[in-house]
Each structure stands twice: as C-alpha cells, then as structure tokens.
Amino acid sequence: MTSHVVAFQGDGAGAEELTWGQRDVWDLMRRTGRTMNIGGAVRAGDGETVEGVAAVLRFLAGRHQALRTRLSPVDGGPPRQVVSASGEIALEVVDVVDDEPDLVAERLRVRYQTTPFDPFAEWPVRMAVVRSGGTLTHVVVMYYHVVVDGFGINAIVRDLARLDPATGLATAPAEGTQPLDLARRQRAPEALRQSGKSLRYWQRQLLRVPPAPVPSTPPDGPRFREIVCVSPALALAVRRLSARTRVASGPILLAAYAVATARLTGADTAVVQVIVSNRFRPGFADAVGSLRQFGLCVIDVGGPFEEVVARAWSAAIGAYKHGYYDTAAHQSLVAGRESDLSCYLNDRRMETRDDDAAADPPDGDVEAALPLTKLDWGLHEETYDGSLYLHVEDTADASDAVMFTLWGDTHRYPPEALLRCARDIEAVVVDPFRSRGPRRTSGPPPR
C-alpha cells in the first residue's frame, strides 16, 4: 500500500462553535461510543486513474469547508470547529496481488468505517483506491459524521458535475451554506426564534408521551441485535395504500412502525424520533455539512390503520417543521424525564421516500407475495443509540420490495419480542389486503 499526497486549498478559514447539527452528532457519538463514520466503496469508472481520483479529492476539499474541518478542544464544553484554508490529505493506493478486488475493497471499507477518526488531528475524509493489474477497480471513501451527514454526501456527489475533468477546475461556484457561516447564522435572532418555536412544539408533544416501559431481564449474548427484512408484499401494500389515501410511503411506514412499537410496549400511543434532514430550509439543499437533527412524533395508534396513517402524516409534518433547534437548549428540555424517547426512525431512501402518492396502484397479489418475505438476524453491537431503531433502505428496484433493518436493545426487549415487532411492521400494512385475515410471516427463531 502506498499513499498519494493530495494538496488542497480553498476559500474560508477560521474557528467557530459547533453548529446545531454538528453538536448533535458529537454528543451522540460520545454517549454511545460508536464511530458513526459514513461512506462506502464503489466500483471505479472505466479508465479512472489515481491522478483523476486525486483531482476529485482536491476539488472537493477546496470547495467545501466541511472537508477541511478539524476540531479544537475546549475545557468544560464541546469542541470548536476549525476550518483550514489549505492542507494535505493522503489518498491510499492498495494494489491487489493474490486476492479478489471486491474483498480487498470491502475490508478497506470496514477498516475505514470501524476505525474512529481523530477529529483534532485528522482530516474528516478518508479516501483510497484499489488497483489490480494496473487498473483501478474500486474507490473507497469515508467521512467523519460530525461534519458530514448522509444528505451532505449526496450534495458532494451532485457537486462533482461542476468539476471540469480536463482542467480540474470548477465550472460553477459552490452552492449551499458553509459551516462557518451557518454557525454564525445560528446565533442570529431569526434562527433563535425558530429554535424557540421548535422547542415549544417539543414541550407540548412531551406532555403526551407515556411512561417508559419496564426493562426485561437481560439475556446472554450481544446487547443490540439487528433484524433485516426484505418484503415484496410490503412494497405492494404500501403503494396500494398510498394510492388510496394520497399519502406518500414515508408516513405509511412511520404509521406501521408506530403500531408495531405500541404493540411491543403495550401503550396506546407511540413515540418515535425521526431523522429530519433540514434540507428543505433556504440554503441547505446543497450544503455539504451536518444538518440532520431529530423530530418528535407522538401518534395515537387506536382505530383503523388508515386513520393511524393520517395521524402519522400530521405528526411527521410537525416533526419536520420543528426539527431545527439549538441542541444545548434541546438537551436541557428533555433531560431528566422519565418518559421513553429511545425509539427512532431513519428513512434513508433517496428514490421513494417522497414518491407520487397519487400514482395508480400496482399490479400484483399482496398475499401471493408474502412467502417471498425474507426476515433474518443481522449484525450485533455492544452499543447502539436507542432501544429501537428502524432504518428504511433503498433497494436495487424500489418498486419490488421494501427493505428495513430493525435494531433492538435486548436489555429492554427480549429477542422474540423484537422479531414480533419486525413482523408487525409488515403485517399491519399487508393484512388489509389479505383475503383470509391476518397471518404472521415466517421468520427465524429467536437466538
């Protein structure tokens, strides 16, 4: 393995306090001990070269302050962000000799993802190329989550269209709010008014939150377990229900999760914190940074499921509208409460989360698709965030199946209860389209 040193320089330098989104992720990582690094490995394009990848890295680091950000410690408080005007990043070059490039790229991705960044000394992006027989096969990239969120990565990808490959120069100015400017704007009266409005909304919703459930007896084995579900039947049922109710798939899946978690806890009200991208706010759509925060949904799950869907839609609108706030003030608001706020939903889909709710319902028999459901145990971790965490994922063809992963804390819920919850997410949407009444999908035994 060798390194290719990439020198960069860009506009904007200085130090500021953390933005609200940065502070949120910083505190989350300290609380859980997770790295939370985000990125992945992709196949290299035809004719791609080390120099070409280095030019991309140089271009992006120069354009976006987030990729030139390190942290500076502060006694007794959160760190500050420090943006440099120039520097050097090492692009790793890994030559494959006796191994499969796919395996080498995956091992490299895992190493990048599981190795914590040193935010005080290391630049917040790691990049490498895998080379076999002189040809690049893969590009691996990983970002420090405090300064870049998932939608920030999408903004990075879109910005590559403004790189002239012949010259390595930009064809248009960078778009989106930069982190230093955002930190200053979040101290301004307008942002603080928005924060106050959001926190008052949270305060009203917190009055509706039921008491926390009693923890179960901790079993042997890893504490946090993942269940992976891929369901063609759920995709068909969601699209049919979306066409009937004129509600997009996101709130429908939120409603299903609400019903499933309420069954798990025995409550009449579900409490779900959703990830709010905040990209709909002015200047944020193309910002490369960390803007995501949590929104609070408190949903009554009584009555027909279509009524729950309507309530989930309303709750989601309120959560997104009020998911932008001063993180420190928010922490003071929720600290010390006995209510359970440890249930989360992260809809990570890019293609279908806001799909056309007025589309014609698809062909296909929901009931006939049920045997195709795949439900099984996935990874396990000793630490995670929350007692329940649902991630909804993109699939190769989003119209063919809904894929989700459900993480659960076995110190709160036994494994068999987590399996029932995962099955219920599918069942509450699918059952109205069945001809013979409710039936649970098959799945693995608890272990």
Buried (B, 14 or more C-beta within 10 A) or exposed (E): EEEBEBEBEBEBBEEBBBBBBBBBBBBBBEEBEBBBBBBBBEBBEEEBBBEBBBBBBBBBBBBBBBBBBBBEEEEEEBBBBBBBBEBEBBBBBBEBEEEEBBEBBBBBBEEBBEEEBEBEEBBBBBBBBBBBEEBBBBBBBBBBBBBBBBBBBBBBEBBEEBBEEEEBEBEEEBBBBBBBBBBBEBEEEEBBEBBEEBBEBBEEBBEEBBEBBEEBEEBEEEBBBBBBBBBBBBBBBBBBBBBEBEBBBBBBBBBBBBBBBBBBBEBEBBBBBBBBBBBEBEEBBBBBBBBBBBBBBBBBBEEEBBEBBBBBBEBBEBBBBBBBBBBBBBEEBBEEEEBBBBBBBBBBBEEBBEBEBEEEEBEBEBBEBBEEBBBEBEEBBEEBBBBBBBBBBEBEEBBBBBBBBBBBBBBBBBBEBBBBBBBBBBBBBBBBBBEEEEEEBEBEEBE
